[in-house]
Amino acid sequence: MTKRPRRPRIRVLPDPVANQIAAGEVVERPASVVKELVENALDAGAGTVRVAIEQGGKGRIVVADDGCGMVREDVLLCLDRHATSKIRHAEDLRDIHTLGFRGEALPSIAAVSRMVIETAAEGQDTGSRLRSLAGKMQGVADAARRPGTTVDVRNLFLNTPVRARFLRSAGVETRAVSEVVHALALANLGVRFVFEVNGKGVLDLQAGRDLPTRIGQVWPDADEAGLIPLSTQRGGLRLSGAVQRPDLARPGFRRVHLFVNGRPFRDSRVVKAADGGYRTTVAQGVKPWLFLFLAAPRGEVDVNVHPGKSEVRFHRRRGIDDFVEASVRETLEGIDSAAAWGRPADIRMVREGGSGPGHPGPAGTPDEEEGAEAGAPDAPDIAQMHLFRARASNGGDVAESEETLLPGTGRPSLLQIHNSFILAETRDGVIIVDQHAAHERVLYEGIIRGFESGEGEGQRLLFPFTVRLTRPEVDVIRSMVGPLARLGFDVSLFGRDAILVQAVPSPHRYFDAERCVREMIHELTHGSDLMRSARNQNERVAMSFACKGAIKAGQSLATEEMQELFDQLFATELPYHDIHGRPTIVRLGLGELQRKFGRT
């Protein structure tokens, strides 16, 4: 039997098929179309961008701008695959200055829709109108238009009905488009954004506003979210933006917007790193809002890894994550993050004389040679610890300067109320301290420092005591002997179902050692939300002891003890938050007091 010769199997795909494949990568849903078209408008230098959609974008999408526009020759080329004005050579991919660059957006969108492009370049008497259907050009004609470009996309996925069926309802698609507009508006404060849905105006964001104002315009409930400014720098990296005050963060829905060199992107590891900065300041499952603008040398970021440009790759991944976590942690060390009585302060007013955090865009990105010196944030706010007015020896206020001192030097007047809270005057109001939560923070950070330094000191008991245990509790104690010993406990097994405790730490003179040991064993064995947030055994032991060993609510304290607690609290890294995610301090500003009494 004679074998038939094999025919070649590899062939070049026709342009219509290749265009639809490219469209499948770039155009996932109406929101993808809006993102690509708005980014083109921004790259064209637009000062105003108008977005209008109908039926969630499935019926119609219109993006108009007042950018540089296109001449007739550009119009004739813009639907060709890989035709772009944004790169010329392969080397350009290593230093991309624009939001778009692939040259796939317009031909991919055109391949699955009915499209009309109207455009005019500066200085031209006549513009151009291009019509296309399913990727095929229907004609080009003269059009009267001011400089800029309008792209009108109708009947998305008209020639791919299977993909059209996978689109969600009009409401869901509208929300997705809104998220795209919100993100690009946050990244481009100098541009006016107008957004219409089914002929009704939804947003009209004026250009030139600061980040807090724009956030408030986009989400009116942001005023109640308690956003605080963030601005840090390390080497060639800068991070700015805003994060949510821990006491106002809630489980469930959150708003997260990430930007790198002015480009919106998604990255679960960056979000996880930011959440790591909140450890021991929020309860398990709480999800604070995050608006983070990262500026990095372009050599550190590869934006050419995703067709939709929604993901990036970092050259030194671990360094970025560590920087983000440390930046959030540093922000939460300041008094801005403390709980406050009444309505949250406007983010613009949190830093005196400031207008809120900036957000570096591509032009402001530090490069490898210069670092980030030009945009360096101010030095750490040392005054955040200077809460109290100095007092004269006779108890009167020091003269008009109202000099503020660190706790312990000015010796503010302290008042314990209900044997649970401590009231103190500050230079701009009063603060109320939860004595148990405050001591929790003091003990926890002291224990962690002791673990790191290898120091741990216990007090020998004149009368050792035994505690009977269940079998699971015995197993837990066996696994915790090392951390307990470093903490200052001398615990040994006593028979098969008991332990003998011969030494314990002594955090305060009201400490009930036996009660603390029993409660710690129960928590370490049966778990809690607090235990689930611990990263290792050392942290589990430190958290449990800090909670069970701290001064209790209802305990009367002498003035010297209250002052010592204040001194120790304000020497911690996170004095405004206990380890459960509750506030240690509530601020009541003088302005709020005056409003309550009708003085303003």
Solvent accessible surface area in square Angstrom, and as a share of the most:
residue,aa,sasa,rsa
1,M,240,1.07
2,T,123,0.71
3,K,185,0.78
4,R,206,0.75
5,P,125,0.79
6,R,182,0.67
7,R,194,0.71
8,P,113,0.71
9,R,178,0.65
10,I,166,0.84
11,R,178,0.65
12,V,143,0.82
13,L,86,0.43
14,P,78,0.49
15,D,101,0.52
16,P,76,0.48
17,V,67,0.38
18,A,14,0.11
19,N,21,0.11
20,Q,67,0.30
21,I,92,0.46
22,A,5,0.04
23,A,0,0.00
24,G,35,0.34
25,E,89,0.40
26,V,6,0.03
27,V,0,0.00
28,E,105,0.47
29,R,71,0.26
30,P,0,0.00
31,A,8,0.06
32,S,20,0.13
33,V,0,0.00
34,V,0,0.00
35,K,31,0.13
36,E,9,0.04
37,L,5,0.03
38,V,1,0.00
39,E,2,0.01
40,N,44,0.23
41,A,3,0.02
42,L,22,0.11
43,D,43,0.22
44,A,28,0.21
45,G,60,0.58
46,A,7,0.06
47,G,35,0.34
48,T,27,0.16
49,V,0,0.00
50,R,109,0.40
51,V,2,0.01
52,A,32,0.25
53,I,1,0.01
54,E,74,0.33
55,Q,110,0.49
56,G,1,0.01
57,G,1,0.01
58,K,60,0.26
59,G,18,0.17
60,R,67,0.24
61,I,0,0.00
62,V,29,0.17
63,V,4,0.02
64,A,20,0.16
65,D,15,0.08
66,D,73,0.38
67,G,7,0.07
68,C,81,0.49
69,G,12,0.12
70,M,37,0.17
71,V,55,0.31
72,R,78,0.28
73,E,114,0.51
74,D,66,0.34
75,V,0,0.00
76,L,83,0.41
77,L,102,0.51
78,C,15,0.09
79,L,19,0.09
80,D,72,0.37
81,R,91,0.33
82,H,108,0.48
83,A,33,0.26
84,T,40,0.23
85,S,90,0.58
86,K,56,0.24
87,I,42,0.21
88,R,169,0.62
89,H,124,0.55
90,A,75,0.58
91,E,101,0.45
92,D,46,0.24
93,L,64,0.32
94,R,183,0.67
95,D,67,0.35
96,I,20,0.10
97,H,108,0.48
98,T,35,0.21
99,L,13,0.07
100,G,5,0.05
101,F,5,0.02
102,R,63,0.23
103,G,17,0.16
104,E,21,0.09
105,A,13,0.10
106,L,23,0.11
107,P,6,0.04
108,S,1,0.01
109,I,0,0.00
110,A,1,0.00
111,A,3,0.02
112,V,0,0.00
113,S,0,0.00
114,R,110,0.40
115,M,0,0.00
116,V,26,0.15
117,I,1,0.00
118,E,46,0.20
119,T,0,0.00
120,A,2,0.02
121,A,13,0.10
122,E,141,0.63
123,G,74,0.71
124,Q,74,0.33
125,D,151,0.78
126,T,63,0.37
127,G,1,0.01
128,S,5,0.03
129,R,67,0.25
130,L,0,0.00
131,R,125,0.45
132,S,2,0.01
133,L,60,0.30
134,A,35,0.27
135,G,25,0.24
136,K,133,0.56
137,M,83,0.37
138,Q,109,0.49
139,G,33,0.31
140,V,43,0.25
141,A,53,0.41
142,D,93,0.48
143,A,7,0.05
144,A,104,0.80
145,R,65,0.24
146,R,203,0.74
147,P,49,0.31
148,G,0,0.00
149,T,18,0.10
150,T,28,0.16
151,V,11,0.06
152,D,16,0.08
153,V,1,0.01
154,R,92,0.34
155,N,71,0.36
156,L,11,0.05
157,F,3,0.01
158,L,65,0.32
159,N,50,0.26
160,T,21,0.12
161,P,77,0.49
162,V,85,0.49
163,R,65,0.24
164,A,35,0.27
165,R,173,0.63
166,F,162,0.67
167,L,27,0.13
168,R,143,0.52
169,S,67,0.43
170,A,42,0.32
171,G,37,0.36
172,V,37,0.21
173,E,1,0.01
174,T,26,0.15
175,R,152,0.55
176,A,19,0.15
177,V,0,0.00
178,S,19,0.12
179,E,83,0.37
180,V,25,0.15
181,V,1,0.01
182,H,20,0.09
183,A,14,0.11
184,L,2,0.01
185,A,0,0.00
186,L,0,0.00
187,A,7,0.05
188,N,32,0.17
189,L,21,0.10
190,G,58,0.56
191,V,17,0.10
192,R,64,0.23
193,F,2,0.01
194,V,13,0.08
195,F,1,0.00
196,E,64,0.29
197,V,22,0.13
198,N,92,0.47
199,G,66,0.64
200,K,153,0.65
201,G,66,0.63
202,V,81,0.46
203,L,21,0.11
204,D,70,0.36
205,L,3,0.01
206,Q,73,0.32
207,A,45,0.35
208,G,64,0.61
209,R,107,0.39
210,D,39,0.20
211,L,0,0.00
212,P,10,0.06
213,T,23,0.14
214,R,0,0.00
215,I,2,0.01
216,G,20,0.19
217,Q,60,0.27
218,V,11,0.07
219,W,14,0.05
220,P,104,0.65
221,D,72,0.38
222,A,8,0.07
223,D,71,0.37
224,E,93,0.42
225,A,7,0.05
226,G,4,0.04
227,L,10,0.05
228,I,4,0.02
229,P,12,0.07
230,L,1,0.01
231,S,59,0.38
232,T,10,0.06
233,Q,52,0.23
234,R,118,0.43
235,G,58,0.56
236,G,22,0.21
237,L,25,0.13
238,R,33,0.12
239,L,3,0.01
240,S,11,0.07
241,G,0,0.00
242,A,0,0.00
243,V,0,0.00
244,Q,9,0.04
245,R,8,0.03
246,P,5,0.03
247,D,32,0.16
248,L,40,0.20
249,A,5,0.04
250,R,140,0.51
251,P,87,0.54
252,G,46,0.45
253,F,144,0.60
254,R,46,0.17
255,R,40,0.14
256,V,44,0.25
257,H,15,0.07
258,L,10,0.05
259,F,1,0.01
260,V,2,0.01
261,N,17,0.09
262,G,5,0.04
263,R,14,0.05
264,P,16,0.10
265,F,14,0.06
266,R,153,0.56
267,D,21,0.11
268,S,92,0.59
269,R,117,0.43
270,V,5,0.03
271,V,28,0.16
272,K,152,0.64
273,A,9,0.07
274,A,0,0.00
275,D,46,0.24
276,G,15,0.14
277,G,0,0.00
278,Y,1,0.01
279,R,46,0.17
280,T,8,0.04
281,T,0,0.00
282,V,24,0.14
283,A,46,0.36
284,Q,94,0.42
285,G,47,0.45
286,V,27,0.15
287,K,86,0.37
288,P,1,0.01
289,W,23,0.08
290,L,0,0.00
291,F,0,0.00
292,L,4,0.02
293,F,1,0.01
294,L,7,0.03
295,A,0,0.00
296,A,0,0.00
297,P,9,0.05
298,R,52,0.19
299,G,52,0.50
300,E,16,0.07
301,V,17,0.10
302,D,58,0.30
303,V,21,0.12
304,N,50,0.26
305,V,46,0.26
306,H,36,0.16
307,P,42,0.27
308,G,13,0.12
309,K,6,0.03
310,S,12,0.08
311,E,72,0.32
312,V,14,0.08
313,R,144,0.53
314,F,10,0.04
315,H,137,0.61
316,R,152,0.56
317,R,51,0.19
318,R,174,0.64
319,G,33,0.31
320,I,4,0.02
321,D,15,0.08
322,D,62,0.32
323,F,4,0.02
324,V,1,0.01
325,E,55,0.25
326,A,41,0.32
327,S,2,0.01
328,V,0,0.00
329,R,51,0.19
330,E,85,0.38
331,T,13,0.08
332,L,0,0.00
333,E,46,0.21
334,G,4,0.04
335,I,34,0.17
336,D,16,0.08
337,S,0,0.00
338,A,0,0.00
339,A,6,0.05
340,A,28,0.22
341,W,127,0.45
342,G,43,0.41
343,R,146,0.53
344,P,9,0.06
345,A,60,0.46
346,D,49,0.26
347,I,16,0.08
348,R,95,0.35
349,M,145,0.65
350,V,33,0.19
351,R,95,0.35
352,E,177,0.79
353,G,88,0.84
354,G,38,0.37
355,S,72,0.46
356,G,27,0.26
357,P,11,0.07
358,G,47,0.45
359,H,35,0.15
360,P,16,0.10
361,G,21,0.20
362,P,47,0.29
363,A,111,0.86
364,G,43,0.41
365,T,17,0.10
366,P,9,0.05
367,D,58,0.30
368,E,117,0.52
369,E,150,0.67
370,E,125,0.56
371,G,18,0.17
372,A,2,0.02
373,E,127,0.57
374,A,115,0.89
375,G,35,0.34
376,A,49,0.38
377,P,41,0.26
378,D,134,0.70
379,A,84,0.65
380,P,101,0.64
381,D,61,0.31
382,I,120,0.61
383,A,38,0.29
384,Q,38,0.17
385,M,36,0.16
386,H,47,0.21
387,L,12,0.06
388,F,1,0.00
389,R,47,0.17
390,A,11,0.08
391,R,67,0.25
392,A,41,0.32
393,S,128,0.83
394,N,132,0.68
395,G,43,0.42
396,G,31,0.30
397,D,76,0.40
398,V,50,0.29
399,A,79,0.61
400,E,166,0.75
401,S,92,0.59
402,E,66,0.30
403,E,91,0.41
404,T,23,0.14
405,L,45,0.22
406,L,82,0.41
407,P,16,0.10
408,G,18,0.17
409,T,92,0.53
410,G,6,0.06
411,R,125,0.46
412,P,10,0.06
413,S,72,0.46
414,L,25,0.13
415,L,103,0.51
416,Q,32,0.14
417,I,57,0.29
418,H,161,0.72
419,N,64,0.33
420,S,14,0.09
421,F,80,0.33
422,I,0,0.00
423,L,52,0.26
424,A,2,0.01
425,E,50,0.22
426,T,7,0.04
427,R,111,0.41
428,D,91,0.47
429,G,8,0.08
430,V,33,0.19
431,I,3,0.02
432,I,34,0.17
433,V,0,0.00
434,D,44,0.23
435,Q,0,0.00
436,H,33,0.15
437,A,2,0.02
438,A,0,0.00
439,H,9,0.04
440,E,0,0.00
441,R,1,0.00
442,V,19,0.11
443,L,22,0.11
444,Y,12,0.05
445,E,14,0.06
446,G,30,0.28
447,I,17,0.08
448,I,37,0.19
449,R,133,0.49
450,G,15,0.14
451,F,24,0.10
452,E,139,0.63
453,S,71,0.46
454,G,57,0.55
455,E,121,0.54
456,G,45,0.43
457,E,153,0.69
458,G,32,0.31
459,Q,104,0.46
460,R,149,0.54
461,L,42,0.21
462,L,153,0.76
463,F,163,0.68
464,P,63,0.40
465,F,30,0.13
466,T,59,0.34
467,V,4,0.02
468,R,179,0.65
469,L,14,0.07
470,T,77,0.45
471,R,120,0.44
472,P,75,0.47
473,E,23,0.10
474,V,2,0.01
475,D,72,0.38
476,V,27,0.15
477,I,4,0.02
478,R,137,0.50
479,S,56,0.36
480,M,1,0.00
481,V,70,0.40
482,G,32,0.30
483,P,9,0.05
484,L,10,0.05
485,A,56,0.43
486,R,98,0.36
487,L,15,0.07
488,G,7,0.07
489,F,10,0.04
490,D,47,0.24
491,V,21,0.12
492,S,48,0.31
493,L,71,0.35
494,F,111,0.46
495,G,66,0.63
496,R,199,0.73
497,D,64,0.33
498,A,6,0.04
499,I,1,0.00
500,L,40,0.20
501,V,0,0.00
502,Q,53,0.24
503,A,5,0.04
504,V,6,0.03
505,P,11,0.07
506,S,67,0.43
507,P,33,0.21
508,H,33,0.15
509,R,180,0.66
510,Y,65,0.25
511,F,37,0.15
512,D,77,0.40
513,A,19,0.14
514,E,66,0.30
515,R,123,0.45
516,C,2,0.01
517,V,8,0.04
518,R,113,0.41
519,E,54,0.24
520,M,4,0.02
521,I,6,0.03
522,H,109,0.48
523,E,15,0.07
524,L,4,0.02
525,T,32,0.18
526,H,117,0.52
527,G,31,0.30
528,S,31,0.20
529,D,82,0.42
530,L,12,0.06
531,M,12,0.05
532,R,151,0.55
533,S,37,0.24
534,A,19,0.15
535,R,157,0.57
536,N,79,0.40
537,Q,74,0.33
538,N,46,0.24
539,E,11,0.05
540,R,65,0.24
541,V,0,0.00
542,A,0,0.00
543,M,1,0.00
544,S,0,0.00
545,F,4,0.02
546,A,0,0.00
547,C,16,0.10
548,K,44,0.19
549,G,1,0.01
550,A,1,0.01
551,I,12,0.06
552,K,64,0.27
553,A,67,0.52
554,G,49,0.47
555,Q,52,0.23
556,S,61,0.39
557,L,14,0.07
558,A,42,0.33
559,T,83,0.48
560,E,128,0.57
561,E,37,0.17
562,M,10,0.04
563,Q,15,0.06
564,E,97,0.43
565,L,6,0.03
566,F,0,0.00
567,D,45,0.23
568,Q,69,0.31
569,L,1,0.00
570,F,4,0.02
571,A,83,0.64
572,T,14,0.08
573,E,107,0.48
574,L,1,0.00
575,P,1,0.01
576,Y,1,0.00
577,H,3,0.02
578,D,0,0.00
579,I,3,0.02
580,H,41,0.18
581,G,14,0.14
582,R,115,0.42
583,P,41,0.26
584,T,2,0.01
585,I,1,0.01
586,V,43,0.25
587,R,63,0.23
588,L,23,0.12
589,G,30,0.29
590,L,86,0.43
591,G,33,0.32
592,E,23,0.10
593,L,52,0.26
594,Q,63,0.28
595,R,143,0.52
596,K,134,0.57
597,F,155,0.65
598,G,63,0.60
599,R,191,0.70
600,T,117,0.68
